[in-house]
Amino acid sequence: MKVLTLAIFAVLLDSASAWSPPSAFGTNKARPATGAFRTTTSGGRCSSKPSLSEMNMASVAEEVDYANADRYLSEHPNNNVPPHIASLVGRGLHTKPDHPIGIIRAKIQEYFASLPEEYKVFDAEDPIVTTKQCFDDLRIDPDHPGRSPSDTYYICDETLLRTHTSAHQSMHLRDGYECFLCAGDVYRRDEIDSSHYPAFHQLEGVKLFEQTEVDSASHLKGEEWVKSPECQAIAADLKNVLEGLMDHLFGETEKKWSEDYFPFTEPSYELEIKYQGEWLEVLGCGVIHEEVSVSFSMRMRARMRCGCLCAYSSNSPLRTMD
């Protein structure tokens, strides 16, 4: 058995920041077996069908061009994706080695390549996901404001443009991947200002630990688990990895941690670094909530414990990382 540790890193918008190794990227088309959705309209209704890989098949017979804006526009009454947003999807900026987003992503992957574990890279996941993937699997309540059409771009009632790369984690975990990085463009209906834009980029990673490392706490739940030495050890491991990442990106710098909250992590923390004389919020982290880990482990392993690192930048087009 294994126990899961998950890391999520987010960078900026289309015109600044993110990540990728130059040799591994450079296409805006879907790779086989990444879970592509095809959206069609009929009488004002939207039909978004999962690819064969989403149904645990080996491959997808046809490539899907994510840069085709027509995929995201439909006559469905609840489709709220405007043409200018649809035109942003699938440009693959995180795959371009000479783009600021690709440069930062390359630096992040360079750091993870230096760690003992080997991480599988997913860089061409379909930006269309289901509400289950994006919200339900992550304990995001039905009445959470992030699910509102005022915050999220919906293709139809049950599919949307992903609001975070975490929407893909359940699929990869259930497919049995034990160490992986997942990067891509994400979309939220933010008002445009100096630190926000409706399109930006995130990268997340997952690592599984041996069950023997938490066996003595396998019977604990809730607050008892959170306070256990085993949970604290996972949290310490996550913090150590992310502090190393910050040093890799910014050079050795002063850091400080504080408590935070995410629906899918408990406990949760926030990391700030001293950058150019000011404290800069760079990420949050935490141990994945027990309810989320149970849903992930249904097809893999019983009583899986998870840790999650979540790094969200402001969506600024003006700065490389925020």
Buried (B, 14 or more C-beta within 10 A) or exposed (E): BBBBBBBBBBBBBBBBBBBBBBEEBEBBBBBBBBBBBBBEBEEEEBBBEBBBBBEEEEEBEEEBBBBBBEBBBBEBEEBBBEEEBBEBBBBBBBBBBEBBBBBBBBBBBEBBEEBEEEBEBBBBBBBBBBBEBBBBBBBBEEEEEBBEEEEBBBBBBEBBBBBBBBBBBBBBBBBEBBBBBBBBBBBBBBEEEEBBBBBBBBBBBBBBBEBEBBEEBBEBEEEEBBEBEBBEBBBEBBBEBBBBBBBBBBEEBEBEBEEBEBBBBBBBBBBBBEBEEEEBBBBBBBBBBBEBBEBBBEEBBEBBBBBBBBBBBBBBBEBBBB
